Amino acid sequence: MKPFHQIQTRDLTPHSLRDAIDSRSYALVRGVLPQDDLTQLLGEITQIMADADWLLPGHDPVERIANVGAACGDPDPVFKRTYQEIFNLEAFHALPHHPALRQMMTMLVGEQLLIHPKPIGRLIFPNCERLTVHAHQDYRFMGGDPECFTVWIPLHDCPVEVGPLQILEGSHHFGYQNHVDANLHVPEIPRGTMVGYDWVGGRINAGDVLVFHGLTVHAASPNLSNQLRISLDCRFQDYRRAFNPANLAFGGESGKSWEKTYAHWRSDDLKYYWKRIPLLLKPSKSELEQLSQIADSPYMQAKYARILSQLD
């Protein structure tokens, strides 16, 4: 596997960032985020993990030494309970708004920057193949406009054995690729069918960020260590492009809400910030109302209705 092409933060310009994305489908930018800011969030997350018995006792939680007997992942109910505690952290939602990230993504997207409201935490137990995420494109899950960008942020140093992401270079030039859904919790592109150039990978450290296009094919390396891998997926786009309202609402049946998420926050600054932005919703409110009546199944009808109810 080829090593990542890398850009040092001191050398970052709008041209170098856009050129890397256009030519390679990704940009690995070294040293974007201050480690102190990451360590604070990592400490909050690992304390929740320790309280859930995901970590071996006798170690500092930030070492992330896994209790392999507690291994779990989405959609396991025990995972969902702990993940929700982590998702509710104010610092979890503040990280995508970090000034250094905002500055970098404005270089790529422009001044009309939308930071997606629901970052995703990846909490990956070691040596658990069923939890390894295989090749896919984020557009398959995000919808909206494919000209959307993911920033993958490890909260700790992530050598190859801990399972950083791999990228299929050039793959976003080939458009949307077929994903298989049958009997899979996370749809994936079948092995041997993905189209692109060479797979690239390597170590990604705390403070580094991996930026890639919504149509970039990527996958996680297996976590072969004794530690959990903890990272965030944060997404950015031009707010003048189509945005799927499912990415700001809770469409499932779990009872999640922004009110519950915000319950213990100290600041109001980031609460409902997207309501101050003129979003181009796709599907629109009128289309969601129609889908809530004519979608293929009662489950999907109810899902569209829940999304619609959270947009006002």
C-alpha positions as a printed NumPy array, in Angstrom:
array([[  0.   ,   0.   ,   0.   ],
       [  1.266,   3.467,  -0.891],
       [  1.887,   5.955,   1.942],
       [ -0.321,   9.015,   2.302],
       [  0.723,  12.195,   0.54 ],
       [  0.89 ,  14.79 ,   3.312],
       [  0.694,  18.555,   3.648],
       [  2.173,  20.399,   6.618],
       [ -0.104,  23.044,   8.103],
       [  2.521,  25.748,   7.496],
       [  2.379,  24.924,   3.758],
       [ -1.407,  24.817,   3.509],
       [ -3.034,  27.148,   0.984],
       [ -6.417,  27.086,  -0.764],
       [ -4.619,  25.91 ,  -3.912],
       [ -2.662,  23.095,  -2.234],
       [ -5.756,  21.842,  -0.419],
       [ -8.014,  21.925,  -3.466],
       [ -5.326,  20.41 ,  -5.674],
       [ -4.854,  17.478,  -3.275],
       [ -8.591,  16.786,  -3.128],
       [ -9.031,  17.157,  -6.896],
       [ -6.08 ,  14.956,  -7.837],
       [ -5.993,  12.409,  -5.027],
       [ -9.548,  12.493,  -3.579],
       [ -8.109,  13.36 ,  -0.13 ],
       [ -5.702,  15.584,   1.761],
       [ -3.815,  14.548,   4.896],
       [ -2.909,  17.765,   6.696],
       [ -0.443,  17.452,   9.549],
       [ -0.693,  19.43 ,  12.766],
       [ -3.965,  21.293,  12.246],
       [ -5.458,  20.947,  15.74 ],
       [ -3.794,  21.688,  19.098],
       [ -3.261,  18.477,  21.034],
       [ -4.467,  20.064,  24.286],
       [ -7.914,  20.59 ,  22.775],
       [ -8.059,  16.968,  21.625],
       [ -6.809,  15.639,  24.954],
       [ -9.592,  17.418,  26.819],
       [-12.282,  15.759,  24.688],
       [-10.462,  12.416,  24.786],
       [-10.467,  12.567,  28.582],
       [-14.212,  13.188,  28.728],
       [-14.932,  10.352,  26.306],
       [-12.634,   7.804,  27.94 ],
       [-14.092,   8.544,  31.383],
       [-17.528,   7.625,  30.043],
       [-16.005,   4.464,  28.551],
       [-14.373,   3.582,  31.866],
       [-17.687,   4.048,  33.68 ],
       [-19.258,   1.642,  31.16 ],
       [-16.519,  -0.967,  31.86 ],
       [-15.203,  -0.751,  28.307],
       [-11.659,  -0.209,  29.632],
       [ -9.446,  -2.373,  31.79 ],
       [ -9.14 ,  -1.12 ,  35.381],
       [ -5.734,  -0.16 ,  36.696],
       [ -4.869,   2.045,  33.705],
       [ -5.356,   5.716,  32.987],
       [ -8.535,   5.848,  30.867],
       [ -6.812,   7.99 ,  28.197],
       [ -4.574,   4.993,  27.477],
       [ -7.742,   3.324,  26.083],
       [ -6.742,  -0.23 ,  27.094],
       [ -9.76 ,  -2.244,  26.011],
       [-11.759,  -4.689,  28.082],
       [-12.182,  -7.132,  25.221],
       [-15.032,  -8.861,  27.004],
       [-17.071,  -5.669,  26.641],
       [-16.518,  -5.353,  22.883],
       [-19.573,  -3.87 ,  21.201],
       [-20.575,  -1.589,  18.377],
       [-23.538,  -0.172,  16.549],
       [-26.301,  -1.485,  16.581],
       [-25.709,  -3.251,  19.94 ],
       [-28.017,  -1.662,  22.581],
       [-25.196,  -1.434,  25.148],
       [-23.112,   0.477,  22.621],
       [-25.951,   2.857,  21.802],
       [-26.429,   3.768,  25.479],
       [-22.797,   4.68 ,  26.   ],
       [-22.49 ,   6.368,  22.629],
       [-25.424,   8.626,  23.45 ],
       [-23.633,   9.875,  26.575],
       [-20.622,  10.704,  24.435],
       [-22.716,  12.331,  21.717],
       [-24.287,  14.609,  24.329],
       [-20.917,  16.104,  25.345],
       [-20.658,  19.794,  24.556],
       [-16.967,  19.406,  23.63 ],
       [-17.888,  16.655,  21.153],
       [-19.983,  19.156,  19.181],
       [-17.563,  22.041,  19.651],
       [-14.632,  20.297,  17.955],
       [-15.959,  20.613,  14.362],
       [-16.287,  24.362,  15.009],
       [-12.663,  24.742,  16.098],
       [-11.224,  27.912,  14.515],
       [ -8.369,  25.981,  12.897],
       [-10.802,  23.573,  11.235],
       [-13.121,  26.363,  10.199],
       [-10.215,  28.247,   8.624],
       [ -9.013,  25.171,   6.735],
       [-12.447,  24.19 ,   5.444],
       [-13.197,  27.747,   4.35 ],
       [-10.143,  27.403,   2.097],
       [-11.791,  24.382,   0.486],
       [-15.493,  25.221,   0.54 ],
       [-15.585,  29.013,   0.59 ],
       [-17.118,  31.561,   2.93 ],
       [-20.602,  29.986,   2.79 ],
       [-19.448,  27.186,   5.094],
       [-21.934,  24.797,   6.671],
       [-20.636,  22.595,   9.481],
       [-22.955,  19.595,   9.706],
       [-24.712,  19.428,  13.094],
       [-24.214,  15.725,  13.897],
       [-20.552,  14.69 ,  14.106],
       [-20.062,  10.948,  14.353],
       [-17.842,   9.354,  16.957],
       [-16.026,   6.174,  15.956],
       [-15.346,   4.017,  19.014],
       [-13.611,   0.928,  17.664],
       [-12.707,  -2.021,  19.881],
       [ -9.572,  -3.945,  18.885],
       [ -9.451,  -7.338,  17.204],
       [-13.147,  -7.403,  16.37 ],
       [-13.661,  -7.995,  12.659],
       [-17.416,  -7.445,  12.739],
       [-16.807,  -3.853,  13.831],
       [-14.353,  -3.042,  11.018],
       [-15.873,  -0.644,   8.488],
       [-15.216,  -1.774,   4.926],
       [-15.018,   0.2  ,   1.679],
       [-17.781,   2.762,   1.123],
       [-18.533,   6.329,   0.097],
       [-20.001,   8.759,   2.626],
       [-22.453,  10.087,   0.047],
       [-24.267,   6.735,   0.31 ],
       [-25.26 ,   7.685,   3.862],
       [-25.354,  11.469,   3.746],
       [-27.372,  12.244,   0.61 ],
       [-27.787,  15.904,  -0.237],
       [-25.034,  17.115,  -2.565],
       [-21.999,  14.893,  -3.216],
       [-19.769,  17.986,  -3.006],
       [-19.579,  17.497,   0.743],
       [-16.36 ,  16.817,   2.633],
       [-15.556,  14.584,   5.586],
       [-12.795,  15.49 ,   8.023],
       [-11.586,  12.429,   9.942],
       [-10.013,  13.395,  13.26 ],
       [ -8.271,  10.889,  15.553],
       [ -8.229,  12.076,  19.165],
       [ -4.923,  10.279,  19.81 ],
       [ -1.965,   9.095,  17.788],
       [ -3.163,   6.403,  15.426],
       [ -0.393,   4.138,  14.118],
       [ -1.308,   1.563,  11.5  ],
       [ -1.986,  -1.196,  14.051],
       [ -4.701,   0.922,  15.729],
       [ -6.71 ,   1.083,  12.512],
       [ -6.578,   4.485,  10.774],
       [ -8.501,   5.053,   7.564],
       [ -7.313,   4.023,   4.118],
       [ -8.212,   5.937,   0.949],
       [ -8.663,   4.733,  -2.638],
       [ -6.884,   7.495,  -4.544],
       [ -8.77 ,   9.155,  -7.356],
       [-11.973,   7.286,  -6.578],
       [-14.212,  10.336,  -6.361],
       [-13.686,  10.928, -10.1  ],
       [-15.692,   7.783, -10.888],
       [-18.962,   8.922,  -9.344],
       [-21.237,   6.938,  -7.107],
       [-20.299,   3.254,  -6.851],
       [-22.621,   0.356,  -6.103],
       [-22.997,  -0.577,  -2.435],
       [-24.36 ,  -3.9  ,  -1.18 ],
       [-26.929,  -3.625,   1.615],
       [-28.139,  -7.19 ,   2.069],
       [-27.509,  -8.585,   5.572],
       [-25.132,  -5.739,   6.41 ],
       [-25.565,  -3.122,   9.11 ],
       [-23.245,  -0.791,   7.18 ],
       [-23.582,  -1.044,   3.364],
       [-20.272,  -1.494,   1.583],
       [-18.764,  -1.687,  -1.881],
       [-18.039,  -5.361,  -2.633],
       [-14.381,  -6.322,  -2.595],
       [-12.847,  -6.137,  -6.048],
       [-15.555,  -3.932,  -7.544],
       [-14.494,  -0.494,  -6.315],
       [-12.99 ,   1.813,  -8.924],
       [-10.014,   4.086,  -8.335],
       [ -6.234,   4.095,  -8.486],
       [ -4.063,   2.925,  -5.564],
       [ -5.011,   2.383,  -1.923],
       [ -3.042,   4.668,   0.388],
       [ -2.657,   4.644,   4.148],
       [ -0.349,   5.13 ,   7.094],
       [ -0.019,   6.624,  10.536],
       [ -2.199,   9.607,  11.458],
       [ -1.34 ,  11.481,  14.648],
       [ -3.367,  13.528,  17.104],
       [ -3.683,  16.976,  15.563],
       [ -3.619,  15.672,  11.986],
       [ -6.794,  15.643,   9.896],
       [ -7.748,  13.552,   6.865],
       [-10.063,  15.432,   4.486],
       [-11.886,  13.69 ,   1.648],
       [-14.715,  14.132,  -0.842],
       [-18.175,  12.648,  -0.337],
       [-17.563,  10.244,  -3.244],
       [-14.095,   9.136,  -2.091],
       [-13.949,   5.388,  -1.456],
       [-12.395,   4.705,   1.943],
       [-12.233,   2.001,   4.601],
       [-10.873,   1.461,   8.085],
       [ -7.768,  -0.604,   8.703],
       [ -8.313,  -3.386,  11.245],
       [ -7.555,  -2.402,  14.821],
       [ -4.909,  -4.981,  15.8  ],
       [ -3.798,  -3.286,  19.02 ],
       [ -5.045,  -3.639,  22.604],
       [ -6.572,  -0.132,  22.581],
       [ -9.833,   1.394,  21.445],
       [ -9.568,   3.698,  18.457],
       [-11.445,   6.96 ,  19.05 ],
       [-12.056,   9.393,  16.211],
       [-14.625,  11.861,  14.906],
       [-16.149,  12.216,  11.46 ],
       [-17.07 ,  15.861,  10.843],
       [-18.683,  17.048,   7.631],
       [-18.586,  20.37 ,   5.808],
       [-20.151,  21.837,   2.687],
       [-21.243,  25.036,   0.983],
       [-24.661,  25.833,   2.452],
       [-25.901,  26.882,  -0.997],
       [-25.707,  23.235,  -2.076],
       [-28.407,  20.673,  -1.31 ],
       [-28.452,  19.442,   2.285],
       [-30.298,  16.347,   3.489],
       [-32.402,  17.347,   6.558],
       [-31.844,  13.866,   8.019],
       [-28.356,  15.171,   8.86 ],
       [-29.726,  17.647,  11.396],
       [-32.697,  15.694,  12.77 ],
       [-33.144,  12.4  ,  14.638],
       [-35.199,  10.174,  12.385],
       [-34.985,   6.952,  14.394],
       [-37.27 ,   5.586,  17.077],
       [-34.886,   6.051,  20.017],
       [-36.38 ,   9.296,  21.283],
       [-33.174,  11.274,  20.763],
       [-33.597,  15.021,  20.537],
       [-31.528,  18.181,  20.536],
       [-33.243,  19.183,  23.771],
       [-31.824,  16.076,  25.48 ],
       [-28.426,  16.597,  23.869],
       [-28.249,  20.197,  25.093],
       [-29.547,  19.481,  28.608],
       [-26.197,  19.926,  30.39 ],
       [-24.403,  22.324,  28.073],
       [-22.94 ,  25.457,  29.649],
       [-23.123,  27.66 ,  26.55 ],
       [-25.937,  28.4  ,  24.117],
       [-23.609,  29.465,  21.297],
       [-23.833,  26.264,  19.234],
       [-27.423,  25.331,  20.009],
       [-29.497,  25.193,  16.805],
       [-26.855,  27.264,  15.014],
       [-28.008,  25.936,  11.612],
       [-31.343,  27.722,  11.996],
       [-29.461,  30.959,  11.294],
       [-28.293,  29.629,   7.909],
       [-30.484,  29.613,   4.743],
       [-30.276,  25.888,   4.009],
       [-31.325,  24.307,   0.717],
       [-33.102,  21.204,   2.006],
       [-33.275,  18.101,  -0.183],
       [-35.846,  16.657,   0.282],
       [-37.674,  19.906,   1.045],
       [-40.294,  20.276,   3.762],
       [-43.102,  19.776,   1.253],
       [-41.375,  16.678,  -0.134],
       [-40.9  ,  15.31 ,   3.391],
       [-44.599,  15.829,   4.061],
       [-45.431,  13.884,   0.921],
       [-42.939,  11.128,   1.746],
       [-44.47 ,  10.764,   5.211],
       [-47.632,   9.643,   3.427],
       [-46.41 ,   7.693,   0.386],
       [-43.024,   6.177,   1.361],
       [-42.609,   2.446,   0.722],
       [-43.176,   1.291,   4.297],
       [-44.858,   2.509,   7.486],
       [-41.4  ,   2.655,   9.083],
       [-40.1  ,   5.062,   6.43 ],
       [-43.294,   7.11 ,   6.529],
       [-42.859,   7.541,  10.293],
       [-39.17 ,   8.386,   9.852],
       [-39.912,  11.169,   7.377],
       [-42.634,  12.48 ,   9.666],
       [-40.184,  12.605,  12.618],
       [-37.611,  14.484,  10.55 ],
       [-40.223,  16.971,   9.357],
       [-41.443,  17.585,  12.905],
       [-37.94 ,  18.641,  13.998],
       [-37.297,  21.244,  11.3  ],
       [-39.29 ,  24.139,  12.784]])
